[in-house]
Amino acid sequence: MPPLLGDAPDGSRRALAAALAPGAVALGAAGALAALENLAHWAVFGLPYVASAALIALAPGTPAARPGAIVRAYPAAAAAALVVAAVAGPSQAGAAVAAGLAVVAMALLRAPHVPAAVCAGAIGLTDPGIGYVGTTLVPALLVVLDVATVAGRVLPGFVYPARVARAG
């Protein structure tokens, strides 16, 4: 029979405690997205946004989790995908082209946020139209970034947005 948490060495308890903060961030963001979707009937509980919350929760100090990267990557990816979908219609080929263009845009913008490419692929596959920006993209980004920012202020051991030391 495996040992219970109370029987675990101190290192195991610390590891579990350290894992709970990222779990709380991801759960908080996903829960807030689900609540907003149910209240406002906007399609904000999407895999790209849940993936963004998970990325921020697990690696808040990485370039891909920085708010600036997220705020640049998603609009660029969505814009490229909306154009592809408007021209070619929704399709798997359109989704592939949209995701590829999203990666190019993120590389040019130095905004490496992989979930934005998933967003572009979904747009290329479904063609939700320009209304997607106001009823999905903007609210979902606000929820994910706001939850992470609040968590960075209240959860011990979780820092977001990451503070970059300045040379000086």
VOBA-1610 file (N, C-alpha, C; in pm, whole numbers, padded with zeros to 5 digits, always signed):
BEGIN
Met+00085-00118+00000Met+00000+00000+00000Met+00089+00124+00000Pro+00065+00220-00092Pro+00150+00341-00097Pro+00129+00426+00028Pro+00232+00501+00067Pro+00218+00584+00186Pro+00119+00698+00162Leu+00049+00734+00267Leu-00041+00848+00261Leu+00040+00976+00267Leu-00019+01087+00225Leu+00054+01214+00222Leu+00112+01248+00358Gly+00040+01221+00465Gly+00090+01250+00599Gly+00213+01169+00634Asp+00231+01055+00566Asp+00347+00970+00591Asp+00464+01002+00499Ala+00442+01090+00405Ala+00545+01120+00304Ala+00656+01204+00365Pro+00777+01189+00313Pro+00886+01276+00360Pro+00856+01422+00326Asp+00922+01513+00396Asp+00898+01657+00376Asp+00912+01699+00230Gly+01007+01642+00158Gly+01026+01679+00018Gly+00904+01649-00067Ser+00837+01538-00039Ser+00717+01503-00115Ser+00604+01601-00086Arg+00591+01640+00040Arg+00486+01736+00075Arg+00514+01871+00010Arg+00640+01910+00008Arg+00676+02037-00058Arg+00649+02030-00207Ala+00679+01916-00268Ala+00654+01901-00412Ala+00504+01909-00441Leu+00424+01845-00357Leu+00279+01852-00377Leu+00230+01995-00358Ala+00278+02061-00254Ala+00237+02200-00230Ala+00277+02289-00347Ala+00395+02267-00403Ala+00441+02347-00517Ala+00357+02319-00641Ala+00303+02199-00654Ala+00220+02164-00769Ala+00077+02218-00756Leu+00035+02246-00634Leu-00103+02292-00614Leu-00125+02433-00668Ala-00026+02520-00661Ala-00042+02658-00712Ala-00068+02658-00863Pro+00013+02590-00944Pro-00019+02586-01088Pro-00153+02522-01116Gly-00187+02420-01040Gly-00317+02357-01057Gly-00431+02453-01027Ala-00413+02532-00923Ala-00515+02631-00887Ala-00528+02738-00995Val-00417+02780-01053Val-00421+02881-01160Val-00496+02825-01281Ala-00460+02706-01324Ala-00525+02646-01441Ala-00674+02622-01413Leu-00706+02571-01296Leu-00845+02547-01261Leu-00922+02678-01251Gly-00860+02778-01192Gly-00927+02908-01179Gly-00958+02969-01315Ala-00861+02965-01405Ala-00883+03022-01539Ala-00988+02941-01617Ala-00976+02809-01613Ala-01073+02726-01685Ala-01213+02744-01626Gly-01222+02752-01495Gly-01351+02773-01430Gly-01411+02908-01466Ala-01327+03011-01469Ala-01376+03145-01506Ala-01421+03148-01652Leu-01348+03080-01740Leu-01389+03072-01880Leu-01524+03001-01893Ala-01539+02891-01821Ala-01664+02816-01826Ala-01780+02900-01772Ala-01757+02971-01663Ala-01862+03056-01606Ala-01903+03166-01703Leu-01803+03230-01764Leu-01834+03336-01860Leu-01910+03281-01979Glu-01871+03165-02027Glu-01942+03105-02141Glu-02087+03078-02105Asn-02110+03027-01986Asn-02247+02996-01945Asn-02330+03120-01918Leu-02268+03225-01866Leu-02342+03347-01836Leu-02366+03434-01960Ala-02263+03451-02040Ala-02274+03542-02155Ala-02306+03470-02286His-02298+03338-02285His-02321+03257-02405His-02221+03290-02516Trp-02098+03322-02474Trp-01987+03341-02568Trp-01903+03214-02566Ala-01848+03178-02677Ala-01769+03055-02687Ala-01625+03080-02640Val-01608+03111-02512Val-01475+03142-02460Val-01406+03022-02398Phe-01481+02917-02367Phe-01420+02798-02309Phe-01371+02710-02424Gly-01258+02749-02481Gly-01200+02676-02593Gly-01064+02621-02556Leu-01026+02517-02626Leu-00897+02452-02597Leu-00778+02547-02605Pro-00772+02640-02700Pro-00655+02729-02701Pro-00641+02809-02572Tyr-00752+02854-02517Tyr-00747+02940-02399Tyr-00718+02859-02272Val-00770+02738-02266Val-00738+02649-02155Val-00590+02611-02163Ala-00540+02588-02284Ala-00398+02558-02301Ala-00311+02676-02260Ser-00355+02798-02292Ser-00280+02917-02248Ser-00275+02924-02096Ala-00387+02896-02031Ala-00390+02897-01885Ala-00295+02792-01829Ala-00293+02675-01889Ala-00203+02569-01842Ala-00056+02608-01863Leu-00026+02667-01977Leu+00111+02712-02004Leu+00155+02817-01903Ile+00070+02913-01877Ile+00102+03016-01778Ile+00120+02953-01640Ala+00031+02861-01605Ala+00036+02798-01473Ala+00164+02718-01452Leu+00205+02645-01555Leu+00321+02557-01542Leu+00455+02626-01565Ala+00457+02729-01648Ala+00583+02793-01683Ala+00566+02944-01691Pro+00529+03009-01580Pro+00495+03151-01585Pro+00611+03243-01623Gly+00732+03197-01607Gly+00847+03282-01638Gly+00903+03265-01778Thr+00841+03181-01859Thr+00894+03157-01994Thr+00847+03265-02091Pro+00922+03284-02200Pro+00879+03383-02300Pro+00739+03356-02355Ala+00701+03231-02369Ala+00570+03198-02424Ala+00456+03235-02330Ala+00484+03249-02202Ala+00380+03280-02103Ala+00370+03429-02073Arg+00460+03507-02127Arg+00456+03651-02098Arg+00331+03716-02156Pro+00271+03807-02080Pro+00149+03873-02130Pro+00169+03938-02267Gly+00283+04001-02289Gly+00307+04066-02418Gly+00306+03968-02533Ala+00363+03851-02513Ala+00363+03749-02619Ala+00221+03703-02648Ile+00144+03682-02543Ile+00007+03634-02560Ile-00078+03740-02630Val-00063+03864-02589Val-00143+03973-02646Val-00105+04002-02791Arg+00017+03971-02829Arg+00057+03988-02970Arg+00022+03865-03053Ala+00041+03747-02996Ala+00024+03623-03073Ala-00121+03597-03112Tyr-00211+03606-03018Tyr-00350+03571-03049Tyr-00413+03660-03155Pro-00406+03792-03144Pro-00468+03874-03250Pro-00405+03851-03388Ala-00273+03835-03391Ala-00208+03809-03520Ala-00254+03676-03578Ala-00259+03574-03494Ala-00303+03442-03539Ala-00448+03445-03584Ala-00533+03511-03506Ala-00675+03518-03541Ala-00697+03597-03669Ala-00624+03706-03685Ala-00640+03786-03807Ala-00603+03705-03931Ala-00490+03638-03925Ala-00449+03555-04039Ala-00553+03448-04067Ala-00602+03384-03962Ala-00698+03276-03979Ala-00833+03326-04031Leu-00877+03441-03985Leu-01003+03496-04033Leu-00996+03530-04182Val-00882+03579-04227Val-00864+03608-04369Val-00866+03478-04449Val-00792+03378-04403Val-00789+03249-04473Val-00930+03191-04480Ala-01002+03192-04369Ala-01136+03134-04367Ala-01233+03212-04456Ala-01218+03344-04460Ala-01306+03426-04544Ala-01281+03400-04692Val-01156+03378-04728Val-01121+03357-04868Val-01148+03213-04912Ala-01107+03118-04830Ala-01113+02977-04871Ala-01231+02901-04812Gly-01297+02958-04713Gly-01404+02885-04645Gly-01345+02791-04542Pro-01428+02742-04452Pro-01378+02652-04349Pro-01340+02516-04407Ser-01222+02470-04371Ser-01177+02339-04418Ser-01053+02298-04341Gln-01017+02175-04354Gln-00893+02127-04292Gln-00772+02193-04357Ala-00777+02210-04487Ala-00667+02277-04555Ala-00655+02422-04507Gly-00769+02489-04493Gly-00768+02626-04442Gly-00714+02632-04300Ala-00749+02533-04218Ala-00698+02528-04081Ala-00547+02512-04081Ala-00496+02427-04170Ala-00352+02406-04177Ala-00280+02533-04222Val-00334+02598-04323Val-00274+02723-04372Val-00280+02829-04262Ala-00392+02841-04196Ala-00408+02940-04090Ala-00308+02916-03977Ala-00292+02792-03936Ala-00195+02760-03830Ala-00053+02793-03875Gly-00021+02760-03998Gly+00113+02792-04050Gly+00138+02941-04055Leu+00039+03017-04102Leu+00053+03163-04105Leu+00063+03221-03964Ala-00008+03161-03869Ala+00000+03206-03730Ala+00141+03189-03676Val+00205+03078-03709Val+00342+03054-03663Val+00436+03157-03725Val+00417+03186-03854Val+00499+03289-03919Val+00480+03423-03849Ala+00355+03460-03824Ala+00326+03588-03757Ala+00389+03592-03618Met+00377+03484-03543Met+00436+03482-03408Met+00588+03492-03414Ala+00648+03428-03511Ala+00794+03437-03526Ala+00835+03580-03558Leu+00763+03644-03650Leu+00795+03783-03685Leu+00775+03878-03567Leu+00673+03851-03486Leu+00642+03937-03372Leu+00720+03901-03246Arg+00797+03792-03255Arg+00869+03740-03138Arg+00772+03717-03022Ala+00665+03650-03056Ala+00558+03620-02962Ala+00528+03470-02968Pro+00613+03388-02907Pro+00603+03243-02923Pro+00498+03180-02832His+00371+03192-02867His+00265+03136-02784His+00189+03031-02865Val+00228+02906-02852Val+00177+02796-02933Val+00024+02784-02930Pro-00045+02804-02817Pro-00191+02793-02821Pro-00257+02888-02921Ala-00192+02997-02957Ala-00249+03087-03058Ala-00255+03019-03195Ala-00162+02930-03223Ala-00167+02855-03349Ala-00285+02758-03349Val-00317+02702-03233Val-00434+02616-03220Val-00561+02698-03246Cys-00563+02820-03192Cys-00674+02911-03217Cys-00690+02937-03367Ala-00580+02964-03435Ala-00585+02990-03579Ala-00638+02868-03654Gly-00592+02750-03615Gly-00641+02629-03679Gly-00790+02610-03659Ala-00838+02638-03539Ala-00981+02625-03511Ala-01063+02725-03594Ile-01012+02845-03607Ile-01080+02946-03689Ile-01084+02900-03835Gly-00972+02851-03886Gly-00966+02802-04023Gly-01059+02684-04047Leu-01082+02607-03943Leu-01169+02489-03955Leu-01317+02526-03947Thr-01349+02631-03873Thr-01491+02662-03848Thr-01541+02792-03907Asp-01454+02886-03939Asp-01490+03018-03990Asp-01599+03086-03906Pro-01564+03126-03782Pro-01665+03188-03697Pro-01699+03331-03735Gly-01624+03390-03826Gly-01648+03528-03867Gly-01581+03629-03774Ile-01586+03755-03815Ile-01519+03863-03743Ile-01573+03882-03602Gly-01697+03842-03576Gly-01754+03854-03443Gly-01676+03775-03338Tyr-01598+03678-03383Tyr-01514+03598-03294Tyr-01424+03686-03209Val-01376+03793-03267Val-01283+03881-03195Val-01347+03937-03069Gly-01470+03985-03080Gly-01536+04048-02967Gly-01605+03954-02871Thr-01649+03839-02921Thr-01724+03748-02834Thr-01645+03628-02786Thr-01524+03611-02836Thr-01442+03499-02792Thr-01300+03544-02759Leu-01229+03595-02857Leu-01087+03625-02841Leu-01060+03723-02727Val-01117+03841-02733Val-01087+03943-02632Val-01132+03900-02492Pro-01257+03853-02476Pro-01297+03813-02341Pro-01214+03697-02286Ala-01183+03599-02370Ala-01106+03484-02322Ala-00966+03526-02278Leu-00901+03612-02356Leu-00768+03659-02318Leu-00773+03739-02188Leu-00874+03824-02174Leu-00888+03901-02051Leu-00904+03810-01929Val-00986+03708-01943Val-01008+03615-01832Val-00879+03544-01795Val-00812+03485-01893Val-00691+03407-01865Val-00583+03495-01804Leu-00559+03610-01863Leu-00453+03698-01812Leu-00489+03758-01676Asp-00616+03793-01657Asp-00658+03848-01527Asp-00648+03744-01416Val-00693+03623-01441Val-00683+03518-01340Val-00538+03493-01304Ala-00451+03484-01404Ala-00309+03460-01378Ala-00246+03575-01301Thr-00283+03698-01335Thr-00228+03815-01266Thr-00273+03819-01121Val-00399+03793-01097Val-00449+03789-00958Val-00381+03676-00882Ala-00369+03559-00945Ala-00301+03447-00880Ala-00157+03483-00845Gly-00092+03558-00933Gly+00045+03600-00906Gly+00057+03691-00785Arg-00051+03755-00749Arg-00051+03842-00632Arg-00092+03771-00504Val-00172+03665-00515Val-00227+03604-00394Val-00175+03463-00364Leu-00126+03392-00462Leu-00080+03256-00437Leu+00068+03254-00399Pro+00101+03202-00284Pro+00242+03192-00245Pro+00320+03106-00345Gly+00432+03155-00387Gly+00519+03080-00477Gly+00484+03091-00624Phe+00374+03158-00658Phe+00338+03175-00798Phe+00356+03321-00835Val+00445+03348-00929Val+00475+03485-00970Val+00432+03503-01115Tyr+00337+03594-01136Tyr+00294+03626-01273Tyr+00237+03767-01272Pro+00271+03847-01371Pro+00372+03818-01472Pro+00511+03814-01409Ala+00595+03734-01470Ala+00731+03717-01418Ala+00804+03851-01423Arg+00877+03877-01320Arg+00957+04000-01313Arg+01093+03973-01376Val+01130+04054-01469Val+01260+04039-01535Val+01357+04134-01468Ala+01468+04080-01423Ala+01569+04164-01358Ala+01632+04256-01462Arg+01644+04380-01428Arg+01704+04478-01521Arg+01852+04494-01489Ala+01930+04502-01595Ala+02073+04525-01578Ala+02093+04670-01537Gly+02181+04690-01447Gly+02188+04826-01419Gly+02284+04892-01345
//
